[in-house]
Amino acid sequence: MSKIKLIASDLDGTLLLNFAKNCNPELFPIVEELTRKGIYFVPASGRQYVNLQKLFAPVKDDIMYLCENGALVMHSDQVLVKKQFEDSLALDICHTVMDHPDCEIVISGERTSYLIPKSKDFVTHVRDVVGNHVTVIDAPERIEEPIIKVCYFTQPEKQEKATAEFREKYPDDRCIIVTSGNRWVDFTPLGTSKGAALKEIGERLGIAPDEMAAFGDNENDRAMLEFVGHPYLMEVCNPTMENIVAERCKKVEDTLKQFL
């Protein structure tokens, strides 16, 4: 095995098992030891940067962050990679999601989630349960920074129908639509994925794919697992991921110890 220089891990369903809201405390000493050995640890998630910093508070200044399903990479509180929508496409997607009766919208800026809620309960959910920094607005035109991701939240039984409708309007030559759980689906700019972000990180830092490992469980992890030389797929994963060629993993922390 090549010397591992970077390890990326998804959160929900991967590091955060059984709907856990916080990382297992045993993770942080492992991350500290990986850092001492010169190995980058990278949470790779659809979550926002501020949210991830809260989750990894004990080691927040030691790690790199792959956020918003690859639309944003932060290191030492500086932007390393940032993708953004063309303004007119972003606004068109926003209004399409807002007009859908079964969907709530989350619009991602660099450090906040813009909400145009249909229910006050949704603000509470995104702020207090998901843990995002939120900014409530009345129209997407109010946003004064680049839009890097548009996400919709819906009931699990309504996700498939809504997603099919959105895919028909926005084919894969306009943007990327990827599931990020059974209630969340993301629109991201073309060329955006966790795998593409790792490729850019590797080019900047001189790290080859064979010097990277990654852990994941869902479709938004596919490009990442297919890119790295050492992919790990969770034993409990989205059935659509079973065709990924990867080692199986029951608990990320146990596998991470093998790299120490």
C-alpha positions as CSV (number, residue, x, y, z in Angstrom):
1,M,0.0,0.0,0.0
2,S,1.2,3.5,-0.8
3,K,1.8,5.8,2.1
4,I,-1.6,7.4,2.9
5,K,-1.4,11.2,3.0
6,L,-5.0,12.1,3.1
7,I,-8.2,10.4,4.5
8,A,-11.6,11.7,3.6
9,S,-14.8,10.6,5.3
10,D,-18.5,11.2,4.8
11,L,-20.5,12.0,7.9
12,D,-24.2,10.9,7.9
13,G,-24.4,7.1,7.7
14,T,-20.6,6.9,7.8
15,L,-18.9,8.6,10.7
16,L,-22.3,9.4,12.2
17,L,-24.0,6.0,12.5
18,N,-27.6,5.3,13.6
19,F,-28.6,8.9,13.2
20,A,-26.0,10.1,15.7
21,K,-25.9,13.9,15.9
22,N,-22.3,14.2,17.2
23,C,-19.0,12.5,16.4
24,N,-17.8,9.7,18.7
25,P,-15.3,11.3,21.1
26,E,-12.8,8.5,20.4
27,L,-12.4,10.0,16.9
28,F,-10.6,13.1,18.0
29,P,-7.5,11.6,19.5
30,I,-7.2,9.5,16.3
31,V,-7.4,12.6,14.1
32,E,-4.8,14.3,16.3
33,E,-2.5,11.4,15.8
34,L,-3.1,11.3,12.1
35,T,-2.3,15.0,11.9
36,R,1.0,14.5,13.9
37,K,1.9,11.8,11.3
38,G,1.4,14.3,8.5
39,I,-1.9,12.8,7.2
40,Y,-4.7,15.2,6.3
41,F,-8.1,14.3,7.7
42,V,-11.0,15.7,5.7
43,P,-14.6,15.5,6.7
44,A,-16.4,15.2,3.3
45,S,-20.0,16.1,3.5
46,G,-23.0,17.9,2.0
47,R,-23.0,20.0,5.2
48,Q,-21.9,23.6,5.4
49,Y,-18.5,24.7,6.6
50,V,-19.7,26.3,9.9
51,N,-21.7,23.2,10.7
52,L,-18.7,21.0,10.2
53,Q,-16.5,23.2,12.4
54,K,-18.9,22.7,15.2
55,L,-19.0,19.0,14.8
56,F,-15.2,18.8,14.8
57,A,-14.6,21.5,17.4
58,P,-11.8,19.7,19.3
59,V,-9.7,19.4,16.1
60,K,-11.3,22.2,14.0
61,D,-8.0,24.0,13.4
62,D,-6.1,20.8,12.4
63,I,-8.2,19.5,9.6
64,M,-9.4,20.4,6.0
65,Y,-13.1,20.6,5.2
66,L,-14.8,19.3,2.0
67,C,-18.2,20.9,2.3
68,E,-21.4,21.2,0.3
69,N,-20.7,17.9,-1.5
70,G,-17.5,19.3,-3.0
71,A,-18.6,22.8,-3.9
72,L,-16.4,24.3,-1.2
73,V,-13.1,23.2,0.4
74,M,-11.7,25.1,3.3
75,H,-8.3,24.8,4.9
76,S,-6.9,27.1,7.7
77,D,-10.2,29.1,7.3
78,Q,-9.3,29.9,3.7
79,V,-11.0,28.9,0.5
80,L,-9.1,26.2,-1.3
81,V,-11.8,25.2,-3.8
82,K,-15.0,26.9,-4.6
83,K,-17.6,26.2,-7.3
84,Q,-20.6,28.4,-8.1
85,F,-23.7,28.5,-10.2
86,E,-24.2,31.0,-13.0
87,D,-26.6,33.4,-11.5
88,S,-29.6,33.0,-13.8
89,L,-29.4,29.2,-13.5
90,A,-29.2,29.4,-9.7
91,L,-32.2,31.7,-9.5
92,D,-34.2,29.5,-11.9
93,I,-33.5,26.4,-9.8
94,C,-34.4,28.2,-6.6
95,H,-37.8,29.3,-7.9
96,T,-38.5,25.8,-9.3
97,V,-37.8,24.3,-5.9
98,M,-39.8,27.0,-4.0
99,D,-42.8,26.4,-6.3
100,H,-42.8,22.7,-5.6
101,P,-45.5,22.0,-2.9
102,D,-43.6,19.2,-1.3
103,C,-40.1,20.8,-0.9
104,E,-38.4,23.2,1.4
105,I,-35.3,25.0,0.0
106,V,-31.8,25.6,1.4
107,I,-29.5,27.8,-0.6
108,S,-25.8,27.6,0.2
109,G,-23.5,30.5,0.5
110,E,-19.9,30.2,1.7
111,R,-20.7,30.4,5.4
112,T,-24.5,30.4,5.8
113,S,-27.6,28.6,4.6
114,Y,-30.3,30.9,3.1
115,L,-33.8,29.8,3.9
116,I,-37.1,30.9,2.4
117,P,-39.3,28.8,4.7
118,K,-42.8,27.6,4.1
119,S,-42.9,26.6,7.8
120,K,-41.3,28.1,10.8
121,D,-40.5,24.6,12.0
122,F,-38.2,24.2,9.0
123,V,-36.0,27.1,10.3
124,T,-35.8,25.4,13.7
125,H,-34.9,22.1,12.1
126,V,-32.1,23.5,10.0
127,R,-30.7,25.7,12.7
128,D,-31.2,23.6,15.8
129,V,-31.3,20.0,14.6
130,V,-29.1,20.1,11.5
131,G,-26.9,22.7,13.2
132,N,-26.4,25.1,10.3
133,H,-25.9,28.8,10.5
134,V,-29.0,30.2,8.8
135,T,-30.1,33.4,7.2
136,V,-33.9,33.8,6.6
137,I,-34.7,35.8,3.4
138,D,-37.8,36.4,1.4
139,A,-36.4,35.9,-2.1
140,P,-33.2,34.3,-3.6
141,E,-32.6,37.6,-5.4
142,R,-31.6,39.0,-2.0
143,I,-28.5,36.9,-1.8
144,E,-25.4,39.0,-2.4
145,E,-22.8,36.3,-2.8
146,P,-22.3,33.4,-5.2
147,I,-24.7,30.4,-4.8
148,I,-22.6,27.3,-4.5
149,K,-25.4,24.7,-3.9
150,V,-29.2,24.5,-3.8
151,C,-30.8,21.8,-1.7
152,Y,-34.3,20.6,-1.2
153,F,-35.8,18.8,1.7
154,T,-38.9,16.7,1.4
155,Q,-40.7,13.7,3.0
156,P,-39.0,10.3,2.1
157,E,-42.0,9.0,0.3
158,K,-42.1,12.1,-1.9
159,Q,-38.4,12.4,-2.7
160,E,-38.4,10.1,-5.7
161,K,-41.3,11.8,-7.5
162,A,-39.9,15.3,-6.8
163,T,-36.4,14.3,-7.9
164,A,-37.7,12.8,-11.2
165,E,-39.5,16.1,-11.9
166,F,-36.4,18.1,-11.3
167,R,-34.2,15.8,-13.4
168,E,-36.6,16.2,-16.3
169,K,-36.3,20.0,-16.1
170,Y,-32.6,20.1,-15.4
171,P,-30.8,17.4,-17.3
172,D,-27.2,16.5,-16.5
173,D,-25.7,18.9,-19.0
174,R,-27.0,21.8,-16.9
175,C,-26.2,20.8,-13.3
176,I,-25.7,17.8,-11.0
177,I,-28.6,16.4,-8.9
178,V,-27.4,14.0,-6.2
179,T,-29.2,12.4,-3.2
180,S,-27.6,13.2,0.1
181,G,-30.0,11.1,2.3
182,N,-33.6,10.0,2.2
183,R,-34.9,13.6,2.7
184,W,-32.2,15.8,1.2
185,V,-31.2,16.2,-2.5
186,D,-28.6,18.6,-3.8
187,F,-28.3,20.7,-7.0
188,T,-24.6,21.5,-7.6
189,P,-22.7,23.2,-10.4
190,L,-21.4,21.1,-13.2
191,G,-18.1,19.5,-12.3
192,T,-18.9,19.4,-8.6
193,S,-18.5,16.2,-6.6
194,K,-16.5,15.0,-3.6
195,G,-14.3,13.2,-6.1
196,A,-13.6,16.3,-8.2
197,A,-12.8,18.2,-5.0
198,L,-10.3,15.6,-3.9
199,K,-8.7,15.7,-7.3
200,E,-8.2,19.5,-7.0
201,I,-6.9,19.1,-3.4
202,G,-4.5,16.4,-4.6
203,E,-3.2,18.6,-7.5
204,R,-2.7,21.6,-5.1
205,L,-0.9,19.5,-2.4
206,G,0.9,17.0,-4.6
207,I,-1.1,14.0,-3.3
208,A,-1.9,11.2,-5.7
209,P,-5.2,9.3,-5.7
210,D,-3.3,6.1,-4.5
211,E,-2.2,8.1,-1.5
212,M,-5.8,8.8,-0.5
213,A,-8.4,6.8,1.4
214,A,-12.1,7.6,1.7
215,F,-15.1,6.3,3.5
216,G,-18.7,6.6,2.3
217,D,-22.2,5.1,2.1
218,N,-24.4,7.0,-0.3
219,E,-24.6,8.2,-3.9
220,N,-23.0,11.6,-3.1
221,D,-19.9,9.6,-2.1
222,R,-19.7,7.6,-5.3
223,A,-17.3,9.9,-7.2
224,M,-15.0,10.1,-4.1
225,L,-14.9,6.4,-3.6
226,E,-14.2,5.8,-7.3
227,F,-11.4,8.4,-7.3
228,V,-9.2,7.4,-4.3
229,G,-6.9,4.5,-4.3
230,H,-8.2,3.1,-1.0
231,P,-12.0,3.3,-0.9
232,Y,-14.1,2.0,2.1
233,L,-17.8,1.4,1.7
234,M,-19.9,1.1,4.9
235,E,-21.4,-2.3,5.6
236,V,-24.8,-0.5,5.9
237,C,-25.1,1.6,2.8
238,N,-27.5,2.7,0.1
239,P,-28.2,-0.5,-2.0
240,T,-27.4,1.4,-5.1
241,M,-23.8,1.6,-3.9
242,E,-23.2,-2.2,-3.8
243,N,-21.5,-2.1,-7.2
244,I,-18.7,0.0,-5.9
245,V,-15.4,-1.8,-5.7
246,A,-14.2,-1.1,-2.1
247,E,-13.3,-2.7,1.2
248,R,-16.2,-2.9,3.6
249,C,-16.2,-1.0,6.8
250,K,-18.3,-1.4,9.9
251,K,-16.9,1.5,12.0
252,V,-14.7,4.3,10.6
253,E,-12.7,4.8,13.8
254,D,-11.6,1.2,13.9
255,T,-10.3,1.3,10.3
256,L,-8.6,4.7,10.9
257,K,-6.5,3.1,13.6
258,Q,-4.9,0.9,11.0
259,F,-3.3,4.1,9.4
260,L,-1.6,5.1,12.7
